[in-house]
Amino acid sequence: MENFDDAGIDPRTQAALAASDIHSPVPVQAEAIPPLLEGRDGVIQAPTGSGKTLAFLVPLVEGIRKPGPGPRALVVTPTRELAMQVSQVLETLDHGSHSVLLYGGVGYATQTAGLKRGADVVIGTPGRILDMIGRKLLSLSRVEYLVLDEADEMLDAGFAPDVERILGLTYQPQTVLASATMPTWVEKVIDRFLSDPVRVRVSGGADEIQLEHGLVQVDRDRKLTVLARLLQRLEGTAIVFGRTKHGVSKLNRDLRRLGVHSAELQGDLSQQARDRTMASFREGRLQVLVATNVAARGLDISQVTLVVNYELPDTPDWLTHRVGRTARMGERGWALTFVCPEDRMLWHRLRRQGAPDLRPVDVTGLLEGGPWQYLDQEQPATAPASASDSGRSRPRARRRQRPGRSLGSGRPPRREAV
């Protein structure tokens, strides 16, 4: 499929895509949309930011344009933020149907009223979907099109029983499973619940080429100071990942005490607080997001300059998902993974399980305003904390950066596919 017209997509959908400045499909959409329009089950494996949201939403919209009782389409996501993002993308498609967003952490009144009005599409998290079914406010018996978005995270986070209950309450819908990785437990779900699915696998392509990912070897007592100094020299935005909610809160307080303009994103925050933080980060009013893995998957952030793994994740897949927040859709991006002497056993285990063999970065040079350079590299690459050609250092974190500026390029980043 070279253009959306090739697949016979409704002119109304094409007009909505054009209004969002989307005129031709990206690779994952070109491969996935035609077979999904034919009614086949599908497995979409593609990195975050590759455009897979539209790959499953365009066929959804084309199906619900035909009248019928609902809900006729269901999209299940692991997090509230991802559910809201999918809902926002759906609304841009001018589908003319009634959709309801279901997630926990908020009251029931608005969601209950939406279901009582009648929903054509339901988008939500597993727990709240099952909650509404238990309250007799939602039935899945008429669902014709079911999407499990970021399925690997849902199953890895312990949602497998809930997801299987949801699947068991539907009657042979067309099912699409979308994810960045396909571990064995996801393959088991595919084998059990999907029928002869078309498999679409799109690699990072240009994204991988544009990523610089280095190792920072640092003693634990210097770790915070090194991070703060790096962030103070940063031009652009950064996400710093920790392991636990408590640890992220403490790290955010420490960074703010050291003069870094940061905010935390973790599961104990109210939905309203999480929404405010994400809005500030997207709009460029906040430079540094300190987060648990909740921010590693599926969030609509157009461009992140730098990702820092301040604490190592539990699996190589989570390392991939975290780093996937930068170098999206062909833009240049940087990532740093901190390893202390105490972390070496965990790092060796992650390496045995498939984590990349990272080259050590000359962090001393970065702290002194020099360019990004690996310790085994003679020719330096452009970097977030480097000096400019004129010898002047780049703006520091306490200066407000202009929104929409990408790291080290001087030009606004391209629109990210959804």
KEVOLUM-390389 format. One record per residue (C-alpha): y, x, z; residue number from 1. Coordinates in Angstrom, 3 decimals, padded with zeros to 6 digits, always signed. Each point is the difference from the previous one (the first is absolute). Example, Ala and Ser with C-alpha at 12.3 -4.5 7.8 and 13.67 -1.06 7.14 Angstrom:
<yy -004.500 | xx +012.300 | zz +007.800 | pos 1>
<yy +003.440 | xx +001.370 | zz -000.660 | pos 2>
***
This chain:
<yy +000.000 | xx +000.000 | zz +000.000 | pos 1>
<yy +003.183 | xx +001.684 | zz -001.216 | pos 2>
<yy +002.334 | xx -002.809 | zz +001.062 | pos 3>
<yy -000.236 | xx -003.205 | zz +002.025 | pos 4>
<yy +000.033 | xx -002.159 | zz -003.123 | pos 5>
<yy -003.260 | xx +001.621 | zz -001.162 | pos 6>
<yy -001.850 | xx -001.718 | zz +002.854 | pos 7>
<yy +001.460 | xx -003.403 | zz -000.809 | pos 8>
<yy +002.053 | xx -000.127 | zz +003.204 | pos 9>
<yy +002.212 | xx -003.065 | zz +000.335 | pos 10>
<yy +003.584 | xx +000.563 | zz -001.275 | pos 11>
<yy +001.322 | xx -001.172 | zz +003.368 | pos 12>
<yy -001.891 | xx +002.788 | zz +001.754 | pos 13>
<yy +001.186 | xx +002.524 | zz -002.583 | pos 14>
<yy +003.599 | xx -001.132 | zz +000.496 | pos 15>
<yy -000.363 | xx +000.416 | zz +003.762 | pos 16>
<yy -001.386 | xx +003.514 | zz -000.475 | pos 17>
<yy +002.854 | xx +000.877 | zz -002.349 | pos 18>
<yy +002.512 | xx -001.296 | zz +002.564 | pos 19>
<yy -001.480 | xx +002.577 | zz +002.401 | pos 20>
<yy +000.439 | xx +002.676 | zz -002.696 | pos 21>
<yy -003.744 | xx +000.154 | zz -000.654 | pos 22>
<yy -000.554 | xx -000.045 | zz -003.757 | pos 23>
<yy -003.356 | xx +001.705 | zz -000.493 | pos 24>
<yy -003.106 | xx +000.403 | zz +002.173 | pos 25>
<yy -000.776 | xx +003.182 | zz +001.894 | pos 26>
<yy -003.579 | xx +001.314 | zz -000.410 | pos 27>
<yy -001.609 | xx -001.929 | zz +002.855 | pos 28>
<yy +001.531 | xx -003.245 | zz -001.265 | pos 29>
<yy -001.010 | xx +000.680 | zz -003.608 | pos 30>
<yy -003.618 | xx +000.514 | zz +001.050 | pos 31>
<yy -000.322 | xx -002.720 | zz +002.636 | pos 32>
<yy +001.962 | xx -003.005 | zz -001.254 | pos 33>
<yy -002.024 | xx -000.879 | zz -003.170 | pos 34>
<yy -003.451 | xx -000.206 | zz +001.691 | pos 35>
<yy +001.467 | xx -001.805 | zz +003.019 | pos 36>
<yy +001.581 | xx -002.549 | zz -002.324 | pos 37>
<yy -003.491 | xx -000.552 | zz -001.439 | pos 38>
<yy -001.204 | xx -000.979 | zz +003.482 | pos 39>
<yy -001.994 | xx +003.107 | zz +000.886 | pos 40>
<yy -000.246 | xx +001.368 | zz +003.517 | pos 41>
<yy +001.806 | xx +003.310 | zz +000.313 | pos 42>
<yy +000.142 | xx +003.203 | zz +002.026 | pos 43>
<yy +003.321 | xx +001.821 | zz -000.310 | pos 44>
<yy +000.125 | xx +003.521 | zz +001.370 | pos 45>
<yy +003.437 | xx +001.506 | zz -000.367 | pos 46>
<yy +002.431 | xx +001.899 | zz +002.228 | pos 47>
<yy +002.854 | xx -001.710 | zz +001.789 | pos 48>
<yy +003.025 | xx -000.418 | zz -002.211 | pos 49>
<yy -002.090 | xx -000.178 | zz -003.175 | pos 50>
<yy +000.753 | xx -003.653 | zz -000.789 | pos 51>
<yy -003.199 | xx -001.666 | zz +001.161 | pos 52>
<yy +001.818 | xx -002.882 | zz +001.751 | pos 53>
<yy +001.135 | xx -001.420 | zz -003.330 | pos 54>
<yy -003.415 | xx +000.815 | zz -001.456 | pos 55>
<yy -001.543 | xx -002.735 | zz +002.160 | pos 56>
<yy +003.049 | xx -002.303 | zz +000.353 | pos 57>
<yy +000.616 | xx -000.587 | zz -003.700 | pos 58>
<yy -003.507 | xx -001.499 | zz -000.515 | pos 59>
<yy +000.490 | xx -002.000 | zz +003.207 | pos 60>
<yy +003.228 | xx -001.527 | zz -001.314 | pos 61>
<yy -001.517 | xx -000.744 | zz -003.383 | pos 62>
<yy -002.818 | xx -001.916 | zz +001.696 | pos 63>
<yy +002.102 | xx -002.126 | zz +002.351 | pos 64>
<yy +002.289 | xx -001.167 | zz -002.806 | pos 65>
<yy -002.738 | xx -002.535 | zz -000.713 | pos 66>
<yy +000.249 | xx -002.957 | zz +002.431 | pos 67>
<yy -002.594 | xx -000.522 | zz +002.720 | pos 68>
<yy -000.399 | xx -000.519 | zz +003.749 | pos 69>
<yy +000.386 | xx +003.037 | zz +002.183 | pos 70>
<yy +000.154 | xx +002.503 | zz +001.328 | pos 71>
<yy -001.440 | xx +001.384 | zz -003.201 | pos 72>
<yy +000.826 | xx +003.660 | zz +000.605 | pos 73>
<yy -000.347 | xx +002.151 | zz +003.108 | pos 74>
<yy +001.215 | xx +003.575 | zz +000.536 | pos 75>
<yy -001.250 | xx +001.724 | zz +003.158 | pos 76>
<yy +001.776 | xx +003.133 | zz +001.253 | pos 77>
<yy -000.509 | xx +002.218 | zz +003.064 | pos 78>
<yy +003.620 | xx +000.024 | zz +001.228 | pos 79>
<yy +002.940 | xx -002.354 | zz +000.365 | pos 80>
<yy +002.255 | xx +002.326 | zz -001.982 | pos 81>
<yy -002.362 | xx +000.096 | zz -002.962 | pos 82>
<yy -000.404 | xx -003.790 | zz +000.047 | pos 83>
<yy +003.778 | xx -000.387 | zz -000.142 | pos 84>
<yy +000.266 | xx +002.515 | zz -002.810 | pos 85>
<yy -002.624 | xx -001.815 | zz -002.103 | pos 86>
<yy +001.815 | xx -003.277 | zz +000.646 | pos 87>
<yy +003.308 | xx +001.491 | zz -001.126 | pos 88>
<yy -001.534 | xx +001.325 | zz -003.220 | pos 89>
<yy -001.617 | xx -003.386 | zz -000.647 | pos 90>
<yy +003.349 | xx -001.751 | zz +000.316 | pos 91>
<yy +001.480 | xx +002.215 | zz -002.718 | pos 92>
<yy -002.551 | xx -001.412 | zz -002.447 | pos 93>
<yy +001.644 | xx -003.456 | zz -000.050 | pos 94>
<yy -003.369 | xx -001.692 | zz +000.387 | pos 95>
<yy +001.368 | xx -003.410 | zz +000.975 | pos 96>
<yy -002.701 | xx -000.566 | zz +002.602 | pos 97>
<yy +000.091 | xx -000.253 | zz +003.779 | pos 98>
<yy -001.119 | xx +003.098 | zz +001.891 | pos 99>
<yy -000.438 | xx +000.461 | zz +003.740 | pos 100>
<yy +000.074 | xx +003.268 | zz +001.905 | pos 101>
<yy -002.296 | xx +000.247 | zz +003.054 | pos 102>
<yy +000.086 | xx +002.849 | zz +002.522 | pos 103>
<yy -000.058 | xx +000.481 | zz +003.736 | pos 104>
<yy +002.660 | xx +001.184 | zz +002.393 | pos 105>
<yy +002.245 | xx -002.997 | zz -000.685 | pos 106>
<yy -000.035 | xx -003.696 | zz +000.892 | pos 107>
<yy -001.977 | xx -002.656 | zz -001.816 | pos 108>
<yy +002.690 | xx -002.552 | zz -000.883 | pos 109>
<yy +001.137 | xx +001.316 | zz -003.396 | pos 110>
<yy -003.501 | xx +000.906 | zz -001.172 | pos 111>
<yy -001.439 | xx -003.332 | zz +001.167 | pos 112>
<yy +002.748 | xx -001.932 | zz -001.790 | pos 113>
<yy -000.664 | xx +001.969 | zz -003.191 | pos 114>
<yy -003.704 | xx -000.818 | zz +000.078 | pos 115>
<yy +000.633 | xx -003.667 | zz +000.705 | pos 116>
<yy +002.236 | xx -000.219 | zz -003.081 | pos 117>
<yy -002.930 | xx +001.226 | zz -002.069 | pos 118>
<yy -000.509 | xx +003.566 | zz -001.186 | pos 119>
<yy -001.068 | xx +001.234 | zz -003.421 | pos 120>
<yy -000.161 | xx +003.634 | zz +001.162 | pos 121>
<yy -000.672 | xx +001.397 | zz +003.466 | pos 122>
<yy +000.793 | xx +003.633 | zz +000.809 | pos 123>
<yy -000.857 | xx +001.313 | zz +003.428 | pos 124>
<yy -001.838 | xx +002.169 | zz +002.482 | pos 125>
<yy -003.598 | xx -000.775 | zz +001.003 | pos 126>
<yy +000.675 | xx -001.024 | zz +003.592 | pos 127>
<yy +002.720 | xx -002.549 | zz -000.716 | pos 128>
<yy -001.885 | xx -001.420 | zz -003.003 | pos 129>
<yy -003.031 | xx -000.680 | zz +002.200 | pos 130>
<yy +002.279 | xx -001.333 | zz +002.736 | pos 131>
<yy +001.434 | xx -002.599 | zz -002.387 | pos 132>
<yy -003.488 | xx -000.924 | zz -001.170 | pos 133>
<yy -001.017 | xx -000.490 | zz +003.636 | pos 134>
<yy +003.004 | xx -002.288 | zz +000.510 | pos 135>
<yy -001.145 | xx -002.125 | zz -002.977 | pos 136>
<yy +003.209 | xx +000.831 | zz -001.846 | pos 137>
<yy -001.608 | xx +002.043 | zz -002.789 | pos 138>
<yy -003.111 | xx -000.398 | zz -002.127 | pos 139>
<yy -001.263 | xx +002.606 | zz -002.459 | pos 140>
<yy -002.443 | xx -002.302 | zz -001.798 | pos 141>
<yy +002.212 | xx -000.258 | zz -003.114 | pos 142>
<yy +000.931 | xx +003.685 | zz -000.300 | pos 143>
<yy -000.662 | xx +001.137 | zz -003.571 | pos 144>
<yy +001.572 | xx +003.476 | zz +000.156 | pos 145>
<yy -000.398 | xx +002.311 | zz +003.001 | pos 146>
<yy +001.547 | xx +003.439 | zz +000.476 | pos 147>
<yy -000.884 | xx +002.535 | zz +002.697 | pos 148>
<yy +002.963 | xx +002.389 | zz -000.101 | pos 149>
<yy -000.388 | xx +003.438 | zz +001.606 | pos 150>
<yy -003.581 | xx -000.971 | zz +000.788 | pos 151>
<yy -000.954 | xx +003.422 | zz +001.319 | pos 152>
<yy +002.626 | xx -000.190 | zz +002.737 | pos 153>
<yy -001.029 | xx -003.527 | zz +000.989 | pos 154>
<yy -003.650 | xx +000.943 | zz +000.353 | pos 155>
<yy +000.718 | xx +003.354 | zz +001.648 | pos 156>
<yy +002.327 | xx -001.677 | zz +002.523 | pos 157>
<yy -002.760 | xx -002.281 | zz +001.248 | pos 158>
<yy +000.826 | xx -003.079 | zz -002.067 | pos 159>
<yy -003.404 | xx -000.038 | zz -001.723 | pos 160>
<yy -001.379 | xx -003.015 | zz +001.959 | pos 161>
<yy +003.193 | xx -001.971 | zz -000.639 | pos 162>
<yy +000.027 | xx +000.894 | zz -003.696 | pos 163>
<yy -003.649 | xx -001.012 | zz -000.374 | pos 164>
<yy +000.727 | xx -003.320 | zz +001.753 | pos 165>
<yy +002.841 | xx -000.649 | zz -002.431 | pos 166>
<yy -002.191 | xx +000.830 | zz -002.983 | pos 167>
<yy -002.710 | xx -002.295 | zz +001.350 | pos 168>
<yy +002.438 | xx -002.920 | zz +000.194 | pos 169>
<yy +000.750 | xx +000.133 | zz -003.730 | pos 170>
<yy -002.173 | xx -001.306 | zz -002.820 | pos 171>
<yy -000.618 | xx +002.722 | zz -002.603 | pos 172>
<yy +003.629 | xx +000.813 | zz -000.828 | pos 173>
<yy +001.020 | xx +002.673 | zz -002.465 | pos 174>
<yy +000.373 | xx +002.956 | zz +002.351 | pos 175>
<yy +002.164 | xx +003.098 | zz -000.357 | pos 176>
<yy -000.267 | xx +002.940 | zz +002.362 | pos 177>
<yy +002.891 | xx +002.478 | zz -000.116 | pos 178>
<yy +000.130 | xx +003.290 | zz +001.855 | pos 179>
<yy +001.054 | xx +003.620 | zz -000.197 | pos 180>
<yy -003.386 | xx +001.320 | zz +001.173 | pos 181>
<yy -003.559 | xx -001.321 | zz -000.189 | pos 182>
<yy -002.049 | xx +001.117 | zz +003.019 | pos 183>
<yy -003.580 | xx -001.173 | zz +000.439 | pos 184>
<yy +000.812 | xx -003.075 | zz +002.097 | pos 185>
<yy +002.275 | xx -001.292 | zz -002.777 | pos 186>
<yy -002.760 | xx +000.514 | zz -002.559 | pos 187>
<yy -002.305 | xx -002.104 | zz +002.191 | pos 188>
<yy +002.491 | xx -002.878 | zz -000.083 | pos 189>
<yy +000.272 | xx +000.346 | zz -003.778 | pos 190>
<yy -003.786 | xx -000.150 | zz -000.364 | pos 191>
<yy -000.288 | xx -003.085 | zz +002.224 | pos 192>
<yy +002.914 | xx -002.124 | zz -001.113 | pos 193>
<yy +001.086 | xx +000.978 | zz -003.541 | pos 194>
<yy -001.907 | xx -000.875 | zz -003.146 | pos 195>
<yy -000.159 | xx +002.621 | zz -002.767 | pos 196>
<yy +003.595 | xx +001.127 | zz +000.652 | pos 197>
<yy +002.067 | xx +001.903 | zz -002.510 | pos 198>
<yy +000.990 | xx +003.301 | zz +001.593 | pos 199>
<yy +003.454 | xx +001.394 | zz -000.605 | pos 200>
<yy +000.671 | xx +003.462 | zz +001.330 | pos 201>
<yy +003.349 | xx +001.674 | zz -000.543 | pos 202>
<yy +000.739 | xx +003.447 | zz +001.409 | pos 203>
<yy +003.353 | xx +001.183 | zz +001.263 | pos 204>
<yy +000.781 | xx +001.775 | zz -003.275 | pos 205>
<yy +003.577 | xx +001.222 | zz +000.020 | pos 206>
<yy +000.266 | xx -000.882 | zz +003.680 | pos 207>
<yy -002.526 | xx +002.672 | zz +000.911 | pos 208>
<yy +001.769 | xx +002.626 | zz -002.117 | pos 209>
<yy +003.334 | xx -000.776 | zz +001.659 | pos 210>
<yy -001.303 | xx +000.368 | zz +003.573 | pos 211>
<yy +000.455 | xx +003.169 | zz +002.042 | pos 212>
<yy -002.222 | xx -000.201 | zz +003.107 | pos 213>
<yy -000.054 | xx +002.924 | zz +002.381 | pos 214>
<yy -001.418 | xx +000.991 | zz +003.381 | pos 215>
<yy +002.247 | xx +000.855 | zz +002.958 | pos 216>
<yy -001.766 | xx +002.197 | zz +002.537 | pos 217>
<yy +001.972 | xx -000.220 | zz +003.238 | pos 218>
<yy -000.547 | xx +000.406 | zz +003.741 | pos 219>
<yy +000.063 | xx -003.275 | zz +001.903 | pos 220>
<yy +003.006 | xx +000.988 | zz +002.136 | pos 221>
<yy +002.103 | xx +000.580 | zz -003.143 | pos 222>
<yy -001.259 | xx -002.994 | zz -001.953 | pos 223>
<yy +002.764 | xx -002.471 | zz +000.915 | pos 224>
<yy +002.786 | xx +002.532 | zz -000.480 | pos 225>
<yy -001.288 | xx +000.994 | zz -003.444 | pos 226>
<yy -000.260 | xx -003.637 | zz -001.070 | pos 227>
<yy +003.496 | xx -000.855 | zz +001.215 | pos 228>
<yy +001.551 | xx +002.981 | zz -001.781 | pos 229>
<yy -001.802 | xx -000.866 | zz -003.244 | pos 230>
<yy +001.213 | xx -003.589 | zz +000.156 | pos 231>
<yy +003.557 | xx +001.081 | zz +000.776 | pos 232>
<yy +000.042 | xx +002.004 | zz -003.235 | pos 233>
<yy -001.586 | xx -002.774 | zz -002.061 | pos 234>
<yy +001.780 | xx -001.584 | zz -002.933 | pos 235>
<yy -001.687 | xx -003.340 | zz -000.575 | pos 236>
<yy -002.350 | xx -002.067 | zz +002.140 | pos 237>
<yy -003.115 | xx +000.803 | zz +002.001 | pos 238>
<yy -002.943 | xx -001.706 | zz +001.663 | pos 239>
<yy -001.511 | xx +001.853 | zz +002.957 | pos 240>
<yy -003.495 | xx -001.160 | zz +000.940 | pos 241>
<yy -001.497 | xx +000.038 | zz +003.485 | pos 242>
<yy -003.371 | xx -001.235 | zz +001.258 | pos 243>
<yy +000.808 | xx -002.532 | zz +002.729 | pos 244>
<yy +002.634 | xx -002.622 | zz +000.735 | pos 245>
<yy +000.973 | xx +001.695 | zz +003.258 | pos 246>
<yy +000.152 | xx +003.420 | zz -001.650 | pos 247>
<yy +002.207 | xx -001.286 | zz -002.816 | pos 248>
<yy +002.423 | xx -001.590 | zz +002.478 | pos 249>
<yy +000.279 | xx +003.235 | zz +001.973 | pos 250>
<yy +000.422 | xx +002.119 | zz -003.143 | pos 251>
<yy +002.761 | xx -002.295 | zz -001.242 | pos 252>
<yy +001.831 | xx +000.272 | zz +003.338 | pos 253>
<yy -000.321 | xx +003.798 | zz -000.070 | pos 254>
<yy +001.306 | xx +000.252 | zz -003.565 | pos 255>
<yy +002.971 | xx -002.246 | zz +000.744 | pos 256>
<yy +000.783 | xx +002.114 | zz +003.064 | pos 257>
<yy +000.077 | xx +003.030 | zz -002.329 | pos 258>
<yy +002.442 | xx -001.695 | zz -002.379 | pos 259>
<yy -002.347 | xx -001.355 | zz -002.697 | pos 260>
<yy +000.877 | xx -003.436 | zz -001.387 | pos 261>
<yy -003.432 | xx -001.602 | zz +000.428 | pos 262>
<yy -001.681 | xx -003.272 | zz +000.975 | pos 263>
<yy -003.574 | xx -000.910 | zz +000.846 | pos 264>
<yy -002.428 | xx -002.311 | zz -001.786 | pos 265>
<yy -003.135 | xx -000.919 | zz +001.949 | pos 266>
<yy -002.102 | xx -003.016 | zz +000.823 | pos 267>
<yy +001.495 | xx -000.838 | zz +003.408 | pos 268>
<yy +003.406 | xx -000.792 | zz -001.503 | pos 269>
<yy +000.891 | xx -003.615 | zz -000.696 | pos 270>
<yy -000.049 | xx -001.110 | zz -003.609 | pos 271>
<yy +003.774 | xx -000.380 | zz +000.070 | pos 272>
<yy +000.431 | xx +003.589 | zz +001.202 | pos 273>
<yy -002.405 | xx +001.296 | zz -002.652 | pos 274>
<yy +001.857 | xx -001.916 | zz -002.716 | pos 275>
<yy +003.360 | xx +001.413 | zz +001.125 | pos 276>
<yy -001.350 | xx +003.548 | zz +000.027 | pos 277>
<yy -001.539 | xx -000.289 | zz -003.466 | pos 278>
<yy +003.181 | xx -001.564 | zz -001.427 | pos 279>
<yy +002.088 | xx +002.882 | zz +001.386 | pos 280>
<yy -002.399 | xx +002.561 | zz -001.451 | pos 281>
<yy -000.146 | xx -001.624 | zz -003.448 | pos 282>
<yy +003.779 | xx -000.355 | zz -000.184 | pos 283>
<yy +000.659 | xx +003.632 | zz +000.940 | pos 284>
<yy +001.604 | xx -000.754 | zz +003.368 | pos 285>
<yy -002.900 | xx +001.737 | zz +001.762 | pos 286>
<yy -001.216 | xx +003.420 | zz -001.054 | pos 287>
<yy -003.171 | xx +000.582 | zz +002.031 | pos 288>
<yy -002.793 | xx -002.454 | zz +000.800 | pos 289>
<yy -002.407 | xx +001.040 | zz +002.772 | pos 290>
<yy -003.136 | xx -002.060 | zz -000.469 | pos 291>
<yy -003.631 | xx -000.625 | zz +000.684 | pos 292>
<yy -002.321 | xx -000.658 | zz -002.933 | pos 293>
<yy +001.526 | xx -003.490 | zz -000.294 | pos 294>
<yy +002.541 | xx +001.548 | zz -002.391 | pos 295>
<yy -002.572 | xx +001.904 | zz -002.042 | pos 296>
<yy -001.236 | xx -002.899 | zz -002.083 | pos 297>
<yy +001.556 | xx -002.265 | zz -002.546 | pos 298>
<yy +003.585 | xx -000.129 | zz +001.211 | pos 299>
<yy +002.664 | xx -000.506 | zz -002.645 | pos 300>
<yy +002.025 | xx +003.191 | zz +000.440 | pos 301>
<yy +001.334 | xx +001.187 | zz -003.332 | pos 302>
<yy +000.189 | xx +003.715 | zz +000.744 | pos 303>
<yy -000.676 | xx +002.154 | zz +003.034 | pos 304>
<yy +001.069 | xx +003.622 | zz -000.268 | pos 305>
<yy -002.219 | xx +001.537 | zz +002.665 | pos 306>
<yy -003.130 | xx -001.041 | zz +001.894 | pos 307>
<yy -000.898 | xx +001.879 | zz +003.179 | pos 308>
<yy -003.426 | xx -000.243 | zz +001.599 | pos 309>
<yy +001.252 | xx +000.965 | zz +003.450 | pos 310>
<yy -003.380 | xx -000.948 | zz +001.413 | pos 311>
<yy -003.182 | xx +000.124 | zz -002.054 | pos 312>
<yy -001.635 | xx -003.294 | zz -000.987 | pos 313>
<yy -003.610 | xx -000.877 | zz +000.769 | pos 314>
<yy -001.244 | xx +000.120 | zz -003.605 | pos 315>
<yy +000.863 | xx +001.665 | zz -003.323 | pos 316>
<yy +000.622 | xx -003.468 | zz -001.460 | pos 317>
<yy +002.810 | xx -000.566 | zz +002.473 | pos 318>
<yy +001.471 | xx +003.358 | zz -000.957 | pos 319>
<yy +000.003 | xx -001.204 | zz -003.610 | pos 320>
<yy +001.615 | xx -003.321 | zz +000.904 | pos 321>
<yy +002.700 | xx +001.651 | zz +002.082 | pos 322>
<yy +000.905 | xx +002.573 | zz -002.630 | pos 323>
<yy -000.072 | xx -002.776 | zz -002.608 | pos 324>
<yy +003.362 | xx -001.225 | zz +001.309 | pos 325>
<yy +001.698 | xx +002.802 | zz -001.950 | pos 326>
<yy -000.254 | xx +001.262 | zz -003.615 | pos 327>
<yy -000.324 | xx -003.569 | zz -001.291 | pos 328>
<yy +000.245 | xx -001.106 | zz -003.623 | pos 329>
<yy +000.661 | xx +003.511 | zz -001.290 | pos 330>
<yy +002.735 | xx +000.928 | zz +002.484 | pos 331>
<yy -000.077 | xx +003.364 | zz +001.743 | pos 332>
<yy -001.126 | xx -000.047 | zz +003.640 | pos 333>
<yy -000.844 | xx +002.302 | zz +002.870 | pos 334>
<yy -002.446 | xx -000.176 | zz +002.906 | pos 335>
<yy -000.620 | xx +002.219 | zz +003.011 | pos 336>
<yy -003.058 | xx -000.110 | zz +002.241 | pos 337>
<yy +000.441 | xx +001.575 | zz +003.427 | pos 338>
<yy -002.992 | xx +001.807 | zz +001.514 | pos 339>
<yy +000.126 | xx +001.571 | zz +003.466 | pos 340>
<yy -002.682 | xx +002.323 | zz +001.351 | pos 341>
<yy -001.325 | xx -002.960 | zz +002.011 | pos 342>
<yy -000.383 | xx -002.019 | zz -003.232 | pos 343>
<yy -002.137 | xx +002.496 | zz -001.880 | pos 344>
<yy -003.367 | xx -001.625 | zz +000.764 | pos 345>
<yy +001.290 | xx -003.387 | zz -001.183 | pos 346>
<yy +001.559 | xx +001.584 | zz -003.085 | pos 347>
<yy -003.272 | xx +001.767 | zz -000.866 | pos 348>
<yy -001.848 | xx -003.310 | zz +000.376 | pos 349>
<yy +002.494 | xx -001.732 | zz -002.305 | pos 350>
<yy -000.438 | xx +002.806 | zz -002.516 | pos 351>
<yy -003.793 | xx -000.425 | zz +000.076 | pos 352>
<yy +000.478 | xx -003.722 | zz -000.594 | pos 353>
<yy +002.160 | xx +000.549 | zz -003.079 | pos 354>
<yy +003.567 | xx +000.742 | zz +001.122 | pos 355>
<yy +001.831 | xx +002.327 | zz -002.421 | pos 356>
<yy +000.148 | xx +003.748 | zz +000.536 | pos 357>
<yy +003.721 | xx +000.317 | zz +000.748 | pos 358>
<yy +001.972 | xx +003.177 | zz -000.522 | pos 359>
<yy +002.156 | xx +001.186 | zz +002.931 | pos 360>
<yy +003.726 | xx -000.526 | zz -000.503 | pos 361>
<yy +002.669 | xx +002.525 | zz +000.961 | pos 362>
<yy +001.527 | xx -002.285 | zz +002.607 | pos 363>
<yy +002.280 | xx +002.782 | zz +001.285 | pos 364>
<yy +001.626 | xx +000.143 | zz -003.410 | pos 365>
<yy +000.502 | xx -003.771 | zz -000.020 | pos 366>
<yy +001.590 | xx +000.084 | zz +003.447 | pos 367>
<yy +002.414 | xx +002.686 | zz -001.201 | pos 368>
<yy +001.052 | xx -002.131 | zz -002.951 | pos 369>
<yy -002.172 | xx +001.712 | zz -002.585 | pos 370>
<yy -002.062 | xx -001.679 | zz -002.713 | pos 371>
<yy -003.480 | xx -001.462 | zz +000.353 | pos 372>
<yy -002.379 | xx +002.936 | zz -000.306 | pos 373>
<yy -003.673 | xx +000.507 | zz +000.773 | pos 374>
<yy -000.853 | xx +003.137 | zz +001.928 | pos 375>
<yy -002.179 | xx +001.176 | zz -002.906 | pos 376>
<yy +002.578 | xx -000.865 | zz -002.663 | pos 377>
<yy +002.608 | xx +002.259 | zz -001.581 | pos 378>
<yy +001.995 | xx -002.568 | zz -001.972 | pos 379>
<yy +001.479 | xx -002.731 | zz +002.247 | pos 380>
<yy +000.063 | xx -003.655 | zz -000.961 | pos 381>
<yy +002.883 | xx -002.411 | zz +000.538 | pos 382>
<yy -000.208 | xx -001.439 | zz +003.485 | pos 383>
<yy +001.518 | xx -002.568 | zz +002.337 | pos 384>
<yy +001.506 | xx +002.507 | zz +002.392 | pos 385>
<yy +001.138 | xx +002.597 | zz -002.501 | pos 386>
<yy +003.425 | xx +001.391 | zz -000.704 | pos 387>
<yy +001.734 | xx -001.036 | zz -003.205 | pos 388>
<yy +000.596 | xx +002.335 | zz -002.920 | pos 389>
<yy +003.495 | xx +000.699 | zz +001.254 | pos 390>
<yy -001.348 | xx +001.223 | zz +003.304 | pos 391>
<yy +001.246 | xx -002.976 | zz +002.027 | pos 392>
<yy -002.564 | xx -001.736 | zz +002.170 | pos 393>
<yy -000.849 | xx -003.630 | zz -000.671 | pos 394>
<yy +001.250 | xx -002.882 | zz +002.166 | pos 395>
<yy -001.581 | xx -000.242 | zz +003.414 | pos 396>
<yy -001.625 | xx -003.050 | zz +001.526 | pos 397>
<yy +003.022 | xx -001.018 | zz +002.049 | pos 398>
<yy +002.005 | xx -000.550 | zz -003.172 | pos 399>
<yy -000.675 | xx -003.369 | zz -001.548 | pos 400>
<yy -001.772 | xx +000.395 | zz -003.328 | pos 401>
<yy +000.785 | xx -002.164 | zz -002.956 | pos 402>
<yy -002.800 | xx -002.526 | zz -000.620 | pos 403>
<yy -002.066 | xx +000.430 | zz -003.141 | pos 404>
<yy +000.253 | xx +003.795 | zz -000.244 | pos 405>
<yy -003.251 | xx +001.825 | zz -000.491 | pos 406>
<yy -000.854 | xx +003.311 | zz +001.564 | pos 407>
<yy +001.417 | xx +003.030 | zz -001.738 | pos 408>
<yy +000.624 | xx -001.764 | zz -003.324 | pos 409>
<yy +003.516 | xx -001.378 | zz +000.127 | pos 410>
<yy -001.131 | xx -003.143 | zz -001.842 | pos 411>
<yy -001.127 | xx -003.406 | zz +001.247 | pos 412>
<yy -003.761 | xx -000.543 | zz +000.111 | pos 413>
<yy -001.653 | xx -002.217 | zz -002.600 | pos 414>
<yy -000.885 | xx -003.545 | zz +000.926 | pos 415>
<yy -003.398 | xx -000.094 | zz +001.692 | pos 416>
<yy -002.719 | xx -002.142 | zz -001.498 | pos 417>
<yy -001.376 | xx -002.752 | zz +002.226 | pos 418>
***
